Amino acid sequence: MKSKIVLVLLSLMSAGVQAGVIKGKIKDAQTGEEIIGASVIVKEDPGKGTVTGLDGSFNLSVNRDKYTLVCSYVGYKKYEVSVAADKKEIVIPLKSDDVALDEVVVVASNPGRTEAGARGIERQAMNVVNVMSAKAIELSPDITVANVIQRMSGVTIERNSSGEGQYAILRGMDKRYNYTLVNGVKIPSPDNKNRFVPLDIFPSEMLDRLEVTKSLTANMEGDGIGGAVNLIMKDAPSERQFTVNLSTGYNAMYFDRDFQSFNHGAIVKKSPYEQMGMPEDSRVTMDNFTTDNLRMKWNKPLPDLTAGLSYGDRFFNNLNSAAF
């Protein structure tokens, strides 16, 4: 008799705690759009939970008469709802967790100053671009941009009468097909007869990086068929900076040969009337002039020496900046 009573009680208890399946959907409270990947956890049993599928739905097995579901998702407020065991389907709305910001501060740095930053610009460019960083320019002995650009692939230079680089030739095309910019802005040529810009007028130590585009883009004019040279100049630093550069070198064309030069010190800058106080009605002869300045002398050229000094800082509570 006692055994029968125990069996009845056990059967009643098992019926009261039998497992149930709750189905539901999690949606955006404002738009009604299903939320994918939201977390659903039973508060009374934290080890039991699931995530919503591609349609925002979830299935969860529970062993309680009454329980609380805790729903959460990134960017939404946490939501708790009490559910009875007899309820088989539920829709849970999540409200977005909007945060009001007083201000947004965006801090950016120029990545082209280092080799890693220059390579990153090349990888992210939509067209063919070669970049030379400020670090690479500092290591080179070149004084002007015209000499720096000759170290880039696919670029040759046209030299002036003294042998120094002057104009860039991109992909073998003439210099008149080159597009020259400073910080992305096209600059006019100092020559009133030509549109191309000589690059020997820009010191190399003024550059933050040098960009050479070897393909024509829609924003270029007709003189950009060969390509474009973009000179990115240095900006004032965000904090106090003091930089000293010193470099020297010797041109290989000076080896095993001498060069002629004039005696500039023998040049007389005053006329015989001013030099000797002669009256204006007196005659001037060849003896009143010297020819020492016309005599040639042979000597070895001196090595190249380049020095640079720059100082940058911010003033007036970081409102203004300057670099010298």
C-alpha positions in Angstrom: 0.0 0.0 0.0 2.8 2.4 0.9 4.6 1.6 -2.3 1.6 2.5 -4.4 1.3 5.9 -2.6 5.0 6.7 -3.3 4.5 5.9 -7.0 1.5 8.2 -7.2 3.5 11.0 -5.6 6.4 10.6 -7.9 4.2 10.6 -10.9 2.5 13.8 -9.8 5.9 15.5 -9.2 7.3 14.4 -12.6 4.2 15.8 -14.3 4.6 19.1 -12.5 8.3 19.6 -13.6 8.1 18.1 -17.1 10.3 19.8 -19.6 8.7 22.4 -21.9 10.0 24.2 -25.1 9.6 27.9 -25.4 9.8 29.5 -28.8 10.3 33.1 -29.5 11.7 35.9 -31.6 13.7 39.0 -30.8 13.1 42.1 -32.8 14.1 45.8 -32.8 11.5 47.7 -30.8 11.6 50.6 -33.3 12.0 49.1 -36.7 10.6 45.6 -36.0 13.6 44.0 -37.7 14.8 40.6 -36.5 18.0 40.7 -34.5 20.5 38.0 -35.3 22.8 36.5 -32.7 21.1 38.0 -29.6 21.7 36.1 -26.4 18.8 34.5 -24.4 19.5 33.1 -20.9 17.3 31.7 -18.1 17.9 33.9 -15.1 17.2 31.2 -12.6 19.5 28.8 -14.4 22.4 30.8 -16.0 23.9 27.7 -17.6 20.9 27.3 -19.8 20.7 29.7 -22.8 20.8 30.1 -26.6 21.3 32.7 -29.4 18.9 33.8 -32.0 19.2 32.5 -35.6 19.1 34.2 -39.0 15.4 35.0 -38.6 15.8 36.3 -35.0 14.1 33.2 -33.6 15.2 30.9 -30.7 14.1 27.6 -29.1 14.8 27.0 -25.4 14.0 24.0 -23.2 13.0 24.8 -19.6 12.0 22.7 -16.5 10.2 25.3 -14.5 6.6 26.5 -14.1 7.7 30.1 -14.2 11.0 31.6 -15.2 12.7 34.8 -16.3 14.4 35.3 -19.7 17.3 37.7 -20.0 17.9 39.0 -23.5 20.9 41.1 -24.5 22.7 42.2 -27.6 25.5 44.7 -28.4 24.0 48.2 -28.8 20.7 47.3 -27.2 19.5 47.6 -23.6 19.2 44.4 -21.6 15.6 43.1 -21.4 14.1 40.8 -18.8 10.7 39.1 -19.2 8.8 36.6 -16.9 7.3 33.7 -18.8 4.9 31.0 -17.6 5.4 27.4 -18.6 2.1 27.2 -20.5 3.2 30.0 -22.8 4.8 28.4 -25.9 5.7 31.4 -28.0 6.9 35.0 -27.2 8.1 38.1 -29.1 10.7 40.1 -27.3 11.4 43.8 -28.3 14.8 45.2 -27.7 15.4 49.0 -27.5 18.6 50.5 -28.8 21.0 51.8 -26.2 21.6 55.3 -27.5 24.3 57.3 -25.7 24.4 61.1 -26.0 28.0 62.3 -26.4 29.2 65.8 -25.4 31.9 65.8 -28.0 33.9 63.5 -30.3 37.6 64.0 -30.6 39.3 62.4 -33.6 43.1 62.2 -33.6 44.9 61.3 -36.8 48.6 61.0 -37.6 50.3 60.9 -41.0 51.4 57.3 -41.7 53.6 58.2 -44.6 56.5 59.4 -42.5 57.6 55.8 -41.8 58.3 53.0 -44.2 55.5 50.9 -42.8 53.1 53.8 -43.4 54.3 54.3 -46.9 53.8 50.7 -47.8 50.3 50.8 -46.3 49.4 53.8 -48.5 50.6 51.8 -51.6 48.5 48.7 -50.6 45.3 50.7 -50.0 45.6 52.9 -53.1 43.0 52.3 -55.9 45.6 52.9 -58.6 49.3 52.4 -59.1 51.1 54.6 -56.6 54.7 54.6 -55.3 55.4 56.4 -52.0 58.7 57.4 -50.5 58.6 58.2 -46.8 60.3 61.0 -44.9 62.5 58.4 -43.3 63.8 57.1 -46.6 64.4 60.7 -47.8 66.4 61.5 -44.7 68.7 58.5 -45.3 69.4 59.5 -48.9 72.0 62.2 -49.7 69.8 64.0 -52.1 69.2 67.7 -51.5 66.3 68.4 -53.9 63.1 66.6 -54.8 64.4 66.1 -58.3 67.2 64.0 -57.1 65.0 62.1 -54.6 62.5 61.1 -57.2 65.1 59.4 -59.4 65.3 56.6 -56.8 61.7 55.5 -57.4 60.9 52.8 -59.9 59.7 53.8 -63.4 61.0 57.4 -63.0 63.9 59.1 -64.7 65.0 62.7 -64.5 66.2 65.3 -67.0 69.2 67.2 -65.8 70.1 70.8 -66.3 73.4 72.2 -67.7 75.2 71.7 -64.4 74.3 68.0 -64.2 71.7 68.3 -61.4 68.2 66.8 -61.7 65.5 69.1 -62.7 62.4 67.5 -64.4 60.8 64.1 -63.8 60.0 61.8 -66.6 57.3 59.2 -65.7 57.0 55.9 -67.6 59.3 57.3 -70.4 56.9 60.1 -71.3 57.9 63.7 -71.8 57.9 66.1 -68.9 55.0 68.1 -70.3 52.7 65.1 -69.6 53.5 65.2 -65.8 51.0 66.5 -63.3 52.6 68.2 -60.3 50.8 68.8 -57.0 51.6 70.1 -53.5 49.4 68.6 -50.8 47.0 67.5 -53.5 46.7 70.9 -55.1 48.0 71.6 -58.6 50.6 74.3 -58.7 51.5 76.5 -61.7 54.9 76.4 -63.3 57.4 79.3 -62.6 58.1 79.2 -66.4 55.7 81.4 -68.3 56.2 79.3 -71.5 55.7 75.8 -70.1 53.3 74.0 -67.8 55.7 71.5 -66.3 57.2 72.3 -62.9 61.0 72.0 -62.2 61.4 69.8 -59.1 64.8 71.2 -58.1 63.2 74.2 -56.5 61.9 72.1 -53.6 64.2 71.0 -50.8 63.9 67.4 -50.0 63.8 68.0 -46.2 60.5 69.8 -46.5 58.7 66.6 -47.5 56.7 64.4 -45.3 56.4 61.9 -48.2 56.6 61.8 -51.9 53.8 60.2 -53.9 54.1 59.2 -57.6 50.9 58.1 -59.4 51.6 56.3 -62.7 48.1 56.1 -64.0 45.6 58.7 -65.3 42.6 59.3 -63.0 39.4 61.2 -63.7 40.4 64.2 -61.6 43.5 65.0 -63.6 43.9 67.3 -66.5 45.4 66.5 -69.9 49.0 67.0 -68.6 48.5 64.0 -66.3 48.7 61.4 -69.0 52.2 60.4 -67.9 51.4 60.4 -64.2 51.3 62.7 -61.2 53.9 63.8 -58.6 52.3 64.8 -55.3 54.6 66.6 -52.7 53.2 66.1 -49.2 54.8 68.8 -47.1 55.7 68.5 -43.4 53.1 69.7 -41.0 53.7 71.4 -37.6 54.1 68.7 -34.9 51.6 68.1 -32.2 54.3 68.7 -29.6 57.6 70.4 -29.3 60.1 69.0 -31.8 63.7 69.9 -32.5 65.5 68.2 -35.5 69.0 68.6 -36.8 70.1 67.0 -40.1 73.7 66.9 -41.4 74.8 65.0 -44.5 77.8 65.1 -46.8 78.8 63.3 -50.1 81.1 63.5 -53.1 80.0 63.1 -56.7 81.6 60.3 -58.5 82.0 62.5 -61.6 84.7 64.5 -59.7 87.0 61.5 -59.4 90.3 61.5 -61.4 89.6 64.9 -63.0 90.0 68.5 -62.2 87.6 71.4 -63.0 88.3 74.9 -64.2 87.1 78.0 -62.3 87.5 81.7 -62.4 89.2 83.9 -59.8 86.0 85.6 -58.5 88.0 87.6 -55.9 89.8 89.6 -58.7 86.5 91.0 -60.1 86.4 94.8 -59.8 82.9 96.1 -59.0 83.8 99.8 -59.4 84.5 101.8 -62.5 87.9 103.5 -62.9 86.2 106.9 -62.1 84.9 105.6 -58.8 88.0 103.5 -58.0 90.7 106.2 -58.6 88.7 109.4 -58.5 89.5 110.2 -62.2 87.7 113.2 -63.7 84.9 112.3 -66.1 86.6 114.0 -69.1 89.8 111.9 -68.8 90.3 108.9 -71.0 90.1 105.3 -69.7 92.7 102.8 -71.1 93.2 99.0 -70.8 95.7 99.6 -68.0 92.8 100.8 -65.8 91.3 97.3 -65.9 92.6 94.0 -64.6 92.5 90.6 -66.4 93.2 88.5 -63.4 89.5 87.5 -63.1 89.7 85.9 -66.6 92.6 83.5 -65.8 91.5 79.9 -65.2 92.7 77.8 -62.4 92.5 74.1 -61.8 91.3 72.7 -58.5 89.4 69.8 -56.9 85.8 70.5 -56.2 84.7 70.5 -52.5 82.4 67.7 -51.3 78.7 68.4 -50.9 77.6 69.4 -47.4 73.9 69.7 -46.4 72.7 70.9 -43.0 69.1 71.4 -41.8 67.7 72.7 -38.6 63.9 72.6 -37.8 62.0 73.5 -34.7 58.2 73.0 -34.3 55.9 73.7 -31.4 52.3 74.7 -30.5 51.3 77.9 -28.9 48.3 79.7 -27.3 46.8 76.5 -25.7 47.5 74.4 -28.8 45.4 76.8 -30.9 48.3 77.7 -33.3 51.3 75.8 -34.4 54.5 76.8 -36.2 57.5 75.2 -37.6 60.9 76.8 -38.5 
